[in-house]
C-alpha cells in the first residue's frame, strides 16, 4: 500500500516538480488556494500553493525507487527521519483531498453556522477575520467585521472565505 510523504520544493518550482514526478510515475498532490494581493493600488487574485514550498507524494517505500525523488528537477528533498521518508498521516492528506476540486484547488467550506469565525482569503477584504452573522436562502453570507474600530456588516461569497478552527 502506498502512503503519502512530504517533499520540500525548490523556490517557485512546484509546476516543474509536479510535471517531472508525474513523468517518473509518482502520484502527487499539491493543494492550491486563491490568493489576493495588492499590486500598487489594484488588487489581483492568483492561485498559489496552500503550503508554499511543500507538496505531497504517494510512494511505496518498500518497492518504489524513492531515492530518485531527491534528484528530480524542482525538488529540494524528500522529508526524512533517520534516513527513511517520514510518513504523513493518511487522514491529513485524505481530508485535504476531499476539500479540493479535481485540479487541487481548495473549495469553500460547505457547512457554516451563525457565529463561526472565518478568514476572507480573496477580494478587497483579504486577510480580514469576520464572524458569520447570517446565511440567507440564496446562500449569501452576511458577516460582521471590525473595520477601524467599528463593527460593519458585509456580504461575502462563500468562495472567498476559509473557516477558522
C-alpha positions as CSV (number, residue, x, y, z in Angstrom):
1,X,0.0,0.0,0.0
2,X,1.3,3.4,-0.9
3,X,1.5,6.2,1.7
4,X,1.8,9.9,1.5
5,X,5.1,11.7,2.1
6,X,6.2,15.3,2.1
7,X,8.5,16.9,-0.4
8,X,10.3,20.2,0.0
9,X,10.4,22.1,-3.2
10,X,12.9,24.5,-4.7
11,X,11.7,28.1,-4.7
12,X,8.9,28.7,-7.2
13,X,9.3,25.2,-8.8
14,X,6.1,23.5,-7.9
15,X,4.9,23.2,-11.6
16,X,8.3,21.7,-12.7
17,X,8.3,19.3,-9.8
18,X,4.8,18.1,-10.4
19,X,5.5,17.5,-14.1
20,X,8.7,15.6,-13.5
21,X,7.5,13.5,-10.7
22,X,4.4,12.5,-12.7
23,X,6.6,11.6,-15.6
24,X,8.5,9.3,-13.3
25,X,5.3,7.6,-12.3
26,X,4.8,9.2,-8.8
27,X,1.4,10.3,-7.8
28,X,1.5,13.9,-6.4
29,X,-0.9,16.2,-4.6
30,X,-0.4,19.9,-4.4
31,X,-3.4,21.7,-2.7
32,X,-3.9,25.2,-4.1
33,X,-5.9,28.3,-3.0
34,X,-6.9,31.7,-4.3
35,X,-4.6,34.4,-3.0
36,X,-5.4,38.1,-3.2
37,X,-2.5,40.6,-3.1
38,X,-2.2,44.3,-3.7
39,X,-0.1,45.4,-6.6
40,X,0.2,49.2,-6.4
41,X,-3.3,50.4,-5.9
42,X,-5.0,47.4,-7.5
43,X,-6.0,44.0,-6.0
44,X,-5.1,40.9,-8.0
45,X,-6.1,37.3,-7.4
46,X,-3.9,34.4,-8.3
47,X,-3.8,30.7,-7.4
48,X,-0.9,29.7,-5.1
49,X,0.0,26.5,-3.2
50,X,-1.7,26.1,0.2
51,X,1.7,25.1,1.7
52,X,4.3,27.2,-0.2
53,X,7.4,25.2,-0.7
54,X,5.9,21.8,0.0
55,X,4.0,19.1,-1.8
56,X,2.7,15.6,-1.1
57,X,3.8,12.5,-3.0
58,X,2.4,8.9,-2.8
59,X,5.0,6.2,-2.9
60,X,5.6,2.6,-1.7
61,X,8.8,2.8,0.2
62,X,9.4,-1.0,0.0
63,X,9.1,-1.1,-3.8
64,X,9.4,2.3,-5.4
65,X,12.8,3.8,-6.2
66,X,12.1,6.7,-3.8
67,X,15.8,7.8,-3.7
68,X,15.4,9.3,-7.1
69,X,12.9,11.9,-5.8
70,X,15.7,13.9,-4.3
71,X,17.4,14.3,-7.7
72,X,14.2,15.3,-9.5
73,X,14.2,18.7,-11.1
74,X,12.2,21.2,-8.9
75,X,12.6,19.0,-5.7
76,X,14.9,20.1,-2.9
77,X,14.4,17.0,-0.8
78,X,12.1,14.3,0.4
79,X,11.5,14.9,4.1
80,X,13.1,12.0,6.0
81,X,13.8,11.0,9.6
82,X,16.7,8.6,10.4
83,X,17.3,8.0,6.7
84,X,13.7,6.9,6.0
85,X,10.9,9.0,4.4
86,X,8.6,10.5,7.1
87,X,5.1,9.3,6.5
88,X,2.3,11.9,6.6
89,X,-0.9,10.7,8.4
90,X,-3.4,9.4,5.7
91,X,-6.2,11.3,7.4
92,X,-4.5,14.6,6.9
93,X,-4.0,14.1,3.2
94,X,-7.4,12.4,2.5
95,X,-9.1,15.3,4.4
96,X,-7.3,17.8,2.2
97,X,-8.1,15.9,-1.0
98,X,-11.8,15.8,0.0
99,X,-11.8,19.6,0.4
100,X,-10.3,20.1,-3.1
101,X,-11.7,20.0,-6.6
102,X,-10.2,17.9,-9.4
103,X,-7.4,20.5,-10.0
104,X,-6.4,20.5,-6.4
105,X,-7.9,23.9,-5.6
106,X,-9.3,24.2,-2.1
107,X,-13.1,24.5,-2.1
108,X,-15.0,26.8,0.3
109,X,-16.5,25.3,3.4
110,X,-19.9,23.7,2.9
111,X,-21.2,24.0,6.5
112,X,-21.2,27.4,8.0
113,X,-23.2,28.4,11.0
114,X,-24.1,31.6,12.7
115,X,-21.2,32.7,15.0
116,X,-18.4,30.9,13.1
117,X,-15.2,32.7,12.7
118,X,-13.9,32.9,9.1
119,X,-10.9,34.4,7.3
120,X,-11.5,36.1,4.0
121,X,-8.8,34.9,1.6
122,X,-9.6,37.0,-1.5
123,X,-11.1,40.2,-2.6
124,X,-11.0,43.7,-1.1
125,X,-11.2,42.3,2.5
126,X,-8.5,39.7,2.0
127,X,-6.9,38.5,5.3
128,X,-9.7,40.0,7.4
129,X,-11.2,37.9,10.2
130,X,-15.0,38.1,10.4
131,X,-17.9,36.4,12.3
132,X,-20.8,34.9,10.3
133,X,-24.0,36.8,11.2
134,X,-26.5,35.0,8.9
135,X,-26.9,32.9,5.8
136,X,-29.9,33.7,3.7
137,X,-31.9,31.3,1.4
138,X,-29.7,32.3,-1.7
139,X,-26.5,31.1,0.2
140,X,-25.4,34.8,0.6
141,X,-23.3,35.1,3.7
142,X,-23.6,38.2,5.9
143,X,-20.7,38.8,8.2
144,X,-19.7,41.2,10.9
145,X,-16.2,42.7,10.6
146,X,-14.3,45.1,12.8
147,X,-13.1,47.8,10.4
148,X,-11.2,50.7,12.0
149,X,-12.8,50.1,15.4
150,X,-16.4,49.9,14.1
151,X,-18.4,46.7,13.5
152,X,-19.6,46.6,9.9
153,X,-22.0,44.2,8.2
154,X,-20.7,42.9,4.9
155,X,-21.9,40.3,2.4
156,X,-19.2,37.9,1.1
157,X,-19.3,35.0,-1.3
158,X,-18.7,31.6,0.2
159,X,-15.9,31.1,-2.3
160,X,-13.9,33.8,-0.7
161,X,-13.8,32.5,2.9
162,X,-12.0,29.9,4.9
163,X,-13.4,28.6,8.2
164,X,-11.2,29.0,11.2
165,X,-10.9,26.2,13.7
